[in-house]
Amino acid sequence: MRSLPLPLALTARLTPVAVLACAGWALTSGPDTPAAAGGHRPAPQAPTAQSSAPSSTATSRTYTGAPSPCAAVPAATVKSLVPGAKTAGKEIPSTDTALRRTCSWNALQGYQYRWLDVSFEIAGSDQEAAKQYQQRVTEKSGGGAVPGLGDTGYSQVNLTTQDKQQTREGVVLARLSNALVIVTYNGSDFETKKAPSTDEINKGAIKAAKAAVAALRGGGSG
């Protein structure tokens, strides 16, 4: 059994895909490469055990810290999206957990490989979060709005091919007040070298994003 390093970009995800397709190695969840820091300015308060809850002294639904991303997606959802993965997930080290937290799940079951990342990023204000959200949507043109996902939501799905192996990846962005939720979900079939359908990947990413937004609100993930 070998662990899969956490990618920082789609190219990094596709490298192990190509290797696995040739060698047929079995993978389990547990990437161990640190993710890049979020890069936002410090939040006005130090995180506490209830830091992900809306601040009572600030504007409604303004967040001072990120909740646990590994607890944001129900175990049943993880099992359905990433068969064979450890449902606890693995939180990626961050230079400031008040500003950014990410959890990752990945597994190879038979010839089917799936990867799921869920991240929370906390901005200093609603306006700053809205600006960051729009910048990311602009970078990922070609997708579409996701109604009812946070204050605003967006999804995009792309297909890539490396060494004849297809991988389809969906990215969902959501903004809730001054917080951003970023979900990345991708998959490959090493037997057929085909990728899962656009519908499967898009719906899976949105399902995880809805759970993460619910966790951020503190109303349960359902």
Long-range contacts (C-beta under 8 A, 24 or more apart in sequence): 1-26, 1-27, 1-28, 2-26, 2-27, 3-27, 3-28, 3-29, 3-30, 3-31, 3-32, 4-29, 4-30, 4-31, 4-106, 4-115, 5-31, 5-32, 5-33, 6-31, 6-32, 6-33, 6-34, 6-35, 6-92, 6-104, 7-31, 7-33, 8-33, 8-35, 8-36, 10-158, 10-160, 10-167, 10-169, 10-186, 13-115, 13-167, 13-169, 13-186, 14-160, 14-162, 14-165, 14-167, 15-162, 17-113, 17-162, 17-165, 17-167, 17-188, 17-190, 18-162, 18-163, 18-165, 20-108, 20-113, 20-190, 21-163, 21-165, 21-188, 21-190, 21-193, 22-163, 24-190, 25-108, 26-108, 27-106, 27-107, 27-108, 27-113, 28-84, 28-85, 28-86, 28-107, 28-108, 29-82, 29-85, 29-86, 29-89, 29-90, 29-104, 29-105, 29-106, 29-107, 30-86, 30-90, 31-90, 31-92, 31-104, 31-106, 32-90, 33-92, 34-92, 34-93, 34-94, 35-92, 35-93, 35-94, 35-100, 35-102, 35-119, 37-94, 37-95, 37-96, 37-99, 37-100, 38-94, 38-96, 38-99, 38-100, 38-121, 38-122, 40-99, 40-100, 40-121, 40-122, 40-123, 40-124, 40-128, 40-132, 41-123, 41-124, 41-128, 42-96, 42-98, 42-99, 42-124, 43-98, 43-99, 43-122, 43-124, 44-124, 46-98, 47-97, 47-98, 51-98, 52-120, 52-215, 52-216, 52-218, 53-218, 54-177, 54-218, 59-126, 59-177, 60-177, 61-176, 61-177, 61-217, 62-126, 62-177, 62-178, 63-122, 63-176, 63-177, 63-178, 63-179, 63-216, 64-98, 64-122, 65-97, 65-98, 65-122, 66-97, 66-98, 66-99, 66-100, 66-101, 66-120, 66-121, 66-122, 66-179, 67-101, 67-120, 67-215, 67-216, 67-218, 68-101, 68-103, 69-101, 69-102, 69-103, 69-118, 69-119, 69-120, 69-212, 70-103, 71-215, 72-103, 72-118, 72-120, 72-211, 72-212, 72-215, 72-216, 72-221, 73-103, 73-105, 73-116, 73-118, 73-208, 73-211, 73-212, 73-215, 73-221, 74-211, 74-221, 74-222, 77-207, 77-208, 77-211, 77-221, 78-105, 78-116, 80-204, 81-105, 81-114, 81-116, 81-185, 81-204, 81-207, 81-208, 82-106, 82-107, 82-114, 82-115, 82-116, 83-107, 83-109, 83-112, 83-114, 84-108, 84-109, 85-114, 85-116, 98-122, 108-190, 110-191, 111-189, 111-190, 111-191, 111-192, 112-187, 112-188, 112-189, 112-190, 113-187, 113-188, 113-189, 113-190, 114-185, 114-186, 114-187, 115-184, 115-185, 115-186, 115-187, 116-183, 116-184, 116-185, 116-204, 116-208, 117-182, 117-183, 117-184, 117-185, 118-181, 118-182, 118-183, 118-208, 118-209, 118-212, 119-180, 119-181, 119-182, 119-183, 120-179, 120-180, 120-181, 120-212, 120-216, 121-179, 121-180, 121-182, 122-178, 122-179, 122-180, 123-178, 123-179, 123-180, 124-178, 125-178, 126-177, 126-178, 128-178, 129-175, 129-177, 129-178, 129-179, 129-180, 130-175, 132-180, 133-173, 133-175, 133-180, 136-173, 136-180, 136-182, 137-173, 140-171, 140-173, 143-171, 146-172, 146-174, 146-206, 146-209, 149-174, 149-206, 149-209, 149-210, 149-213, 150-174, 150-175, 150-176, 150-181, 150-213, 151-175, 151-176, 151-177, 153-209, 155-202, 155-205, 155-206, 155-209, 157-198, 157-201, 157-202, 157-205, 159-195, 159-198, 164-193, 165-190, 165-193, 166-193, 166-194, 166-195, 167-195, 168-195, 168-196, 168-197, 168-198, 168-201, 169-201, 170-201, 170-202, 170-204, 170-205, 170-206, 171-205, 172-205, 172-206, 172-208, 172-209, 174-209, 174-212, 174-213, 176-213, 176-216, 176-217, 179-216, 181-209, 181-212, 181-213, 181-216, 183-208, 183-209, 183-212
